[in-house]
Structures are given as structure tokens and as C-alpha cells.
Amino acid sequence: MALVAQAVETPIIQDGPRLGSQLKIGGSANYRALAGDEKAAALMLALGPDYGKPIFEELDEHEIKSLSRAMVKLGPITPAMLDELMAEFVTSIASNGSVAGNTDSTERLLLGFLPQDRVDAIMEEIRGPAGRNMWEKLSNVQADVLAAYLKNEYPQTVAVILSKIAPDHASEVLGALPEELAMDVVQRMLGLDVVQKEILEKIEQTLRTEFISTLNTSKRRDSHELMAEIFNSFDRQTEARFITSLEERSREDAERIKSLMFTFEDLTKLDLSAIQTLLGRVDKRELALCLKGANDEVKEFFLKNMSTRAAKLLQDDMMAMGPVRLKDVDEAQSRMVSTAKDLAAKGEILIVKSKADDQMIA
């Protein structure tokens, strides 16, 4: 959402050269041109309160007032106009990433209303791996990455650092270090005394400025991945409209986004262990609602991965439900996909997106 917030905050409201220019849509009398602030207003209304709230939190008071005035004056926006606006927005950020926040701009914004020490703490958390302190952060850095950095340090310094991080992670780092250095570090760790507070603080400061702060700043998130997440949040009708509209403007971008999206149907690519784990975490009535809107292939996949009795009960539940709203089915399927992603993030299952060698852990 930060990327969308930046787009609303800067190019759209301030009439930037791409999204800020007037949007000329079609030739029908039902269409009208949208100015920059109207585009931002239409986008926020389309996102709704759940997805719009994080964006408003990124804006200052003046921008919120300007955007609110534009929303009040906006008037009716036809589906075609909204499709065109979203397609322009997606194409803009997906094609060249010109609408994007970064570490420097975020830090400057925070310094406008927060003291330096609080900004430093916030930015450290954003820049570095997760963790409440430096040693927890290091325990979340890949062992080979940390070893590549430490191999250029003095053995005594490496010994201090490895003595402070999680033992299982320290063992992985030691195993990734050159053998001679690793043995030297082991010997120094065995004879390590209590380290003075001043020395620890100096090591922490060096790690913060020379290592942790560079881990994420050099990695720019793929804009197509971001848009795939946004499209995943749409109901199926809205998703289809936007994908179709985007295909007319940039088929390459549309195909890239579709390839990155993870949908309810993609759950059929889970292996036996993963689907059993997922089924154990999903309420059976919720599953029945999900399958009410699924095709026969998806239904068969879930049913054959259940016991005969459980499958029969599930089919009975589906029959007893009668007609259900498509919106309710979409929401249930979205929740189930989110559950799968959460399990993958915890390392409990592996999500396979497409081909056998095309694997990702969400």
C-alpha cells in the first residue's frame, strides 16, 4: 500500500506528467475527462475503507483535505472510466516503476513531524530484518549472507557477534565461514569474557550502518508483484474488468501480473502434505462456501484429498446451503488463500505457483 500511497500523494494530486495529466476517455457522452485530483479521488473510492485507510495514513493534513474535497465533488464515475483509470495507473507503475516510495523520501517525510531518534528507530526496523534488537535482526539474516560479511572482520569481533545471536543460527554461520577463520572464532568464543557495554554498542552501531541498513535498500520490489497482490484482493468481476482493460493497453504487463497472482484455483497445485495441513486449518462450512463457486476440477481435488466420510459431509453442507452470493464465495476463497499464504510464510507448507520448478514461498 505504501507504493499506492506515494502515487496518490505525489503524481496524482500534484498533476504529475503521467497520471496528473487529464484523462481523456473515449468519445461517448457518458465519459468525461478526469483531472489529477479527481483521479486520486476515484482511486480512493474504488479501494474503499479497508484498503484506503493505509493510504490516508501516509498523507499529510493538506493532502487529505484536498483529496476529500475532490471526492465530495467527484460525481458519478462509470465502470469504463474506472477501468481506464486503473489501467493507466497499473501501466504507469508496472512499466517503469516511476511511482514508488523509497527509503530517503520516507525518512524525509517522517522527519517533518517526528524527532530524529524516533525516525532512526523506525527506519532501522524498516531497513533491516525483523527483530526487536540488533541481535534478533542478525538471527533473521540468511547465514551465507551474514558469513560473507563477517569473513572480512577480526576473529574476535566475529566471536562476539556469534555469541550474541541464536545458537542454531550461529552454527549455520560458522559452517559457512572459511574453515581456518571458523576454527579461530570457535577458540575465541571458548575464551570469551564478558564484553564491555561500550564495545557492544560500537559493534551494534557498525553493524547498523554498514550491514543491516544496506540489506533492503539495494532491493527494489518488483512493481508487477505489488500489482498482483492488489489484483488478488479484487473480487473476480472487478479483477476480470481490470485485467481486460489492462490487456488492451499492455498485454505484456497484464500477462506478467496474471502469472504472479495466486488464486484459489492455484491451491490445486499443493502437494498431499500441504493440502492436508491447509484443510486442517479451514472451517468446514467455510470450505463448503468456497467450493460452491468452484469448478468441477477444483471440487474434485479437495474431495479426493478428504476421507470418504468427510467428503460426503462436505457435499451435504454444500447442498444444504442452497444459492449463495458470489461476493460471499469470493471473500471465503480469498480468506482461504490468505490462510495458505500464512502457512507458507511460517514454513509449514510449500506453495507451488505453476511449473514444478517454479516454486515460491509466500
C-alpha positions in Angstrom: 0.0 0.0 0.0 2.9 2.4 0.5 3.5 2.4 -3.2 -0.1 3.3 -3.9 0.0 5.9 -1.2 3.0 7.5 -2.8 1.2 7.5 -6.1 -1.8 9.2 -4.6 0.4 11.6 -2.5 2.5 12.9 -5.3 1.9 12.3 -9.0 -2.0 12.2 -9.0 -2.7 15.1 -6.6 0.1 17.3 -7.9 -0.8 16.7 -11.5 2.4 14.9 -12.4 3.4 14.5 -16.0 1.9 11.0 -16.4 -1.1 10.4 -14.1 -1.6 14.1 -13.4 -2.5 14.9 -17.0 -6.1 14.9 -17.9 -7.6 11.5 -18.7 -9.4 11.6 -22.0 -11.7 8.5 -22.0 -13.5 7.5 -25.2 -15.8 9.6 -27.2 -19.2 8.8 -25.5 -21.2 11.5 -23.8 -21.2 9.3 -20.7 -17.4 9.7 -20.5 -15.6 12.8 -19.2 -12.1 13.8 -18.6 -10.6 13.4 -15.1 -8.1 15.9 -13.7 -5.3 14.8 -11.3 -7.2 15.3 -8.0 -10.3 13.5 -9.5 -8.1 10.5 -10.4 -6.9 10.3 -6.9 -10.4 10.6 -5.5 -11.8 7.9 -7.9 -9.0 5.6 -7.0 -9.6 6.0 -3.2 -13.3 5.5 -3.6 -12.7 2.3 -5.6 -10.3 0.9 -3.0 -12.8 1.5 -0.2 -12.2 2.0 3.5 -10.2 -1.3 4.1 -7.6 -0.6 1.5 -7.9 3.2 1.5 -7.1 3.7 5.2 -3.4 2.9 5.0 -3.1 5.4 2.1 -4.8 8.2 4.1 -2.4 7.5 6.9 0.5 8.3 4.6 -0.9 11.7 3.6 -0.5 15.0 5.4 -3.4 17.1 6.5 -3.3 19.4 3.5 -3.3 16.4 1.1 -6.2 14.8 3.0 -8.3 17.9 2.7 -7.5 18.3 -1.0 -8.4 14.7 -1.7 -11.5 14.9 0.4 -12.8 17.9 -1.4 -12.1 16.2 -4.7 -14.1 13.1 -3.5 -17.0 15.2 -2.5 -17.2 17.0 -5.9 -16.4 13.9 -8.0 -19.9 12.9 -9.0 -20.6 9.6 -10.9 -17.8 7.6 -12.3 -18.7 4.9 -14.8 -17.1 1.4 -14.8 -15.4 2.2 -18.1 -13.9 5.4 -16.7 -12.7 3.5 -13.6 -11.2 0.7 -15.8 -9.4 3.2 -17.8 -8.0 5.0 -14.8 -6.8 1.8 -13.2 -5.3 0.6 -16.4 -3.4 3.8 -16.7 -2.2 3.6 -13.1 -1.1 0.0 -13.4 0.6 0.5 -16.7 2.5 3.5 -15.3 3.9 1.8 -12.2 4.3 -1.6 -13.8 6.2 -0.4 -16.9 8.8 1.8 -15.4 8.2 2.0 -11.6 8.1 5.8 -11.7 5.5 5.9 -9.0 7.4 4.5 -6.0 8.4 5.4 -2.5 11.9 4.9 -1.2 13.9 5.0 2.0 15.1 8.5 1.6 11.7 10.1 0.8 10.1 8.2 3.6 12.7 9.3 6.1 12.4 13.0 5.0 8.6 12.7 5.5 9.0 11.3 9.0 11.4 14.0 10.0 8.8 16.5 9.2 6.8 15.6 12.3 8.9 13.2 14.4 12.1 13.7 16.4 15.4 12.3 14.9 15.7 9.4 17.5 12.2 8.1 16.7 12.8 8.3 13.0 16.1 6.5 13.3 14.4 3.7 15.3 11.6 3.4 12.7 13.9 3.4 9.7 16.1 0.8 11.3 13.2 -1.5 11.7 12.1 -0.9 8.0 15.6 -1.3 6.6 16.7 -4.3 8.5 15.4 -7.8 9.0 12.7 -8.3 11.6 13.7 -8.2 15.2 13.4 -6.1 18.3 17.1 -5.5 18.6 20.3 -5.9 16.6 21.0 -9.5 17.6 17.5 -10.6 16.7 17.8 -8.9 13.4 21.1 -10.7 12.7 19.4 -14.0 13.6 16.9 -13.4 10.8 19.7 -12.7 8.2 20.5 -15.7 5.9 23.6 -17.5 7.2 25.5 -17.3 4.0 24.8 -13.5 3.7 26.0 -12.9 7.3 29.0 -15.1 6.8 30.0 -13.2 3.7 30.1 -10.0 5.7 31.8 -11.4 8.8 34.6 -13.2 6.9 36.3 -9.8 6.5 36.1 -8.9 10.2 38.5 -9.7 13.0 38.0 -13.1 14.5 37.4 -11.6 18.0 34.7 -9.4 16.6 33.1 -12.3 14.8 33.2 -14.3 18.1 31.4 -11.5 20.0 28.7 -11.3 17.3 28.1 -15.1 17.1 27.9 -15.3 20.9 25.0 -12.8 20.8 22.8 -14.4 18.1 20.7 -17.5 18.3 22.9 -20.7 18.7 21.3 -22.6 15.8 21.9 -19.6 13.5 25.4 -19.1 14.8 26.2 -22.7 13.9 25.0 -22.2 10.3 27.1 -19.0 10.0 30.2 -20.9 11.4 29.6 -23.6 8.8 29.6 -21.0 6.0 32.8 -19.3 7.1 36.2 -20.3 5.8 37.4 -23.2 7.9 40.5 -21.6 9.2 38.6 -18.5 10.3 35.8 -20.6 11.8 38.2 -22.5 14.0 39.8 -19.3 15.1 36.4 -17.9 16.0 35.5 -21.1 17.9 38.6 -20.8 20.1 38.0 -17.2 20.8 34.3 -17.9 21.7 35.5 -20.5 24.2 37.7 -18.0 25.9 35.3 -15.1 25.6 34.9 -12.9 28.7 32.1 -10.5 29.5 32.2 -7.9 26.8 32.1 -4.2 27.9 29.0 -2.3 27.1 30.9 0.3 25.1 32.4 -2.3 22.8 29.0 -3.9 22.2 27.4 -0.6 21.4 30.2 0.2 19.0 29.8 -3.2 17.3 26.0 -2.7 17.1 26.4 0.8 15.5 28.9 -0.6 13.0 26.5 -3.4 12.1 23.6 -1.0 11.8 25.3 1.5 9.5 27.5 -0.9 7.4 25.4 -4.0 7.2 21.8 -4.0 8.2 20.9 -0.7 6.6 22.2 -2.0 3.2 20.3 -5.3 3.1 17.0 -4.0 1.9 17.8 -0.6 0.4 19.5 -2.3 -2.5 16.5 -4.4 -3.3 13.7 -2.8 -5.2 10.4 -4.6 -5.0 9.1 -5.7 -8.4 6.1 -3.5 -9.3 4.3 -6.3 -11.1 4.4 -8.3 -7.8 2.8 -5.4 -6.0 0.1 -5.1 -8.6 -0.5 -8.9 -8.5 -1.2 -8.6 -4.7 -3.6 -5.7 -5.4 -5.4 -7.7 -8.1 -5.6 -10.7 -5.8 -7.7 -8.5 -3.4 -10.3 -7.8 -6.0 -13.5 -9.8 -6.4 -13.5 -11.9 -9.5 -15.7 -9.5 -11.5 -13.5 -6.4 -10.7 -10.4 -8.4 -11.4 -11.7 -9.5 -14.8 -12.6 -6.0 -15.7 -9.2 -4.6 -14.8 -7.3 -7.4 -16.4 -9.2 -7.0 -19.6 -8.7 -3.2 -19.6 -5.0 -3.6 -18.9 -4.6 -6.2 -21.7 -5.9 -3.6 -24.2 -3.2 -1.2 -23.1 -0.3 -3.5 -22.4 -0.8 -7.3 -22.9 2.8 -7.9 -21.6 2.1 -6.2 -18.3 -1.2 -8.0 -17.9 0.3 -11.4 -18.6 3.1 -10.7 -16.1 0.7 -9.7 -13.4 -1.6 -12.8 -14.1 1.5 -15.1 -13.8 2.3 -13.7 -10.4 -1.2 -13.8 -9.0 -2.0 -16.6 -6.6 -5.7 -17.6 -6.8 -8.0 -20.1 -5.2 -7.6 -22.4 -8.2 -3.8 -22.4 -7.6 -4.5 -24.3 -4.3 -4.9 -27.4 -6.5 -1.2 -27.4 -7.1 -0.5 -28.1 -3.4 1.1 -31.4 -2.7 -0.7 -34.0 -0.4 1.0 -32.9 2.8 0.3 -29.2 2.1 -3.4 -29.7 1.3 -3.9 -31.8 4.4 -2.3 -29.1 6.5 -4.5 -26.5 4.9 -7.7 -28.5 5.3 -6.9 -28.9 9.0 -6.8 -25.1 9.4 -10.0 -24.2 7.5 -13.5 -24.4 8.9 -15.5 -27.0 7.0 -18.5 -24.7 6.4 -16.1 -22.1 5.1 -14.7 -24.7 2.7 -18.2 -25.6 1.6 -18.8 -22.0 0.8 -15.5 -21.8 -1.2 -16.4 -24.8 -3.3 -19.9 -23.6 -4.1 -18.3 -21.2 -6.6 -15.5 -23.5 -7.8 -15.4 -25.5 -11.0 -15.7 -29.3 -11.0 -11.9 -29.9 -11.2 -11.3 -27.8 -8.1 -14.1 -29.5 -6.2 -12.8 -32.9 -7.2 -9.3 -32.0 -6.0 -10.5 -31.1 -2.5 -12.9 -34.0 -2.2 -10.4 -36.6 -3.1 -8.0 -35.3 -0.5 -10.5 -35.9 2.2 -11.8 -39.1 3.8 -15.0 -40.6 2.3 -17.0 -39.6 5.3 -15.6 -36.0 5.4 -16.2 -35.6 1.6 -19.8 -36.8 2.0 -20.4 -34.4 4.9 -18.9 -31.5 2.8 -21.1 -32.3 -0.2 -24.2 -32.4 2.2 -23.2 -29.0 3.6 -22.9 -27.6 0.0 -26.3 -28.9 -0.9 -27.9 -27.5 2.3 -26.5 -24.1 1.6 -28.7 -23.5 -1.4 -27.9 -20.4 -3.5 -25.1 -18.2 -2.2 -23.9 -14.8 -3.2 -20.9 -14.6 -5.5 -19.5 -11.9 -3.3 -19.6 -14.3 -0.2 -17.9 -17.0 -2.2 -15.1 -14.6 -3.4 -14.5 -13.5 0.2 -14.4 -17.0 1.5 -11.9 -18.1 -1.2 -9.8 -15.0 -0.5 -9.6 -15.9 3.2 -8.6 -19.5 2.3 -5.8 -18.3 0.0 -4.6 -15.9 2.8 -4.5 -18.9 5.2 -2.4 -20.8 2.7 0.0 -17.9 2.4 0.3 -17.5 6.1 1.1 -21.2 6.4 3.7 -20.9 3.7 5.2 -17.8 5.4 5.6 -19.9 8.6 7.3 -22.6 6.6 4.5 -25.1 7.3 3.7 -25.7 3.6 5.2 -25.0 0.2 3.2 -23.1 -2.3 3.8 -24.1 -6.0 2.6 -21.4 -8.3 2.8 -23.1 -11.7 5.5 -25.3 -13.1 7.3 -27.8 -11.0 10.5 -25.7 -11.0 8.6 -22.5 -10.4 8.2 -22.5 -6.7 7.7 -19.7 -4.3 7.1 -19.4 -0.6 4.6 -16.6 0.1 
